[in-house]
Amino acid sequence: MSVIEELSQLLFPTRCFGCNAIGISICSNCRREWHPHFYTTHIRGMKVHSAISYSPTASRIIMAAKENGLKGADQLIIDAIVHVLDTANFDAFNVRLVPIPSSGINQRRRGRSFILELCREISAATSIPLIPALTINRKVKDQSSLNAKSRLTNMHGAFSINTNTYPRGDLILIDDVVTTGATVAEAARALNSHGFHVLASVTACLAQPLR
């Protein structure tokens, strides 16, 4: 380690994404919680496959990536989604990845379209083509404080198809977390209503559904 790197570690020590303990980017305790499995749920007849059961540790890792732009946290999410894509075995299908888009205000605040950027790396790692087919066509509220019914109302009609986009094949929606499924259900509705085929959704985390 160079003198500059040593000084940097003294001033800005590496902390665990999950618990903020000084040491490494993810400690052994948090690694046990962020250990990819394979969960399947159904949202309005669509299969949703996920890797991680949502927890306070998972929430902090997601926030470290989404809100703080930490590349190590990005990689944990990418690896979790790649694990699900490999385990689900979509070999019999002509799959394409469709990222759930960020709102314009969130893109400007974060300096990037979070899921789209991750999907580019997932596509490179898996050789599955990426089609950014969706766009948000109106303002939506932050979902974190909404119950299940309010989330459905909030997302209804929120997505449309990008101009000059024709997503052929079997489409897989990609997002970081599924809770009530309101977002992926609306994304699937927007695509299916235009005659495109949504095969499934894949997320890094699966949260307990809200009432």
Secondary structure as GFF3:
##gff-version 3
##sequence-region A 1 211
A	DSSP	alpha_helix	3	11	.	.	.	ID=ss1
A	DSSP	alpha_helix	28	33	.	.	.	ID=ss2
A	DSSP	beta_strand	39	43	.	.	.	ID=ss3
A	DSSP	beta_strand	46	53	.	.	.	ID=ss4
A	DSSP	alpha_helix	56	66	.	.	.	ID=ss5
A	DSSP	alpha_helix	71	88	.	.	.	ID=ss6
A	DSSP	beta_strand	95	99	.	.	.	ID=ss7
A	DSSP	alpha_helix	104	110	.	.	.	ID=ss8
A	DSSP	alpha_helix	114	126	.	.	.	ID=ss9
A	DSSP	beta_strand	134	136	.	.	.	ID=ss10
A	DSSP	three_ten_helix	143	145	.	.	.	ID=ss11
A	DSSP	alpha_helix	148	155	.	.	.	ID=ss12
A	DSSP	beta_strand	159	161	.	.	.	ID=ss13
A	DSSP	beta_strand	170	178	.	.	.	ID=ss14
A	DSSP	alpha_helix	182	192	.	.	.	ID=ss15
A	DSSP	beta_strand	197	206	.	.	.	ID=ss16
###
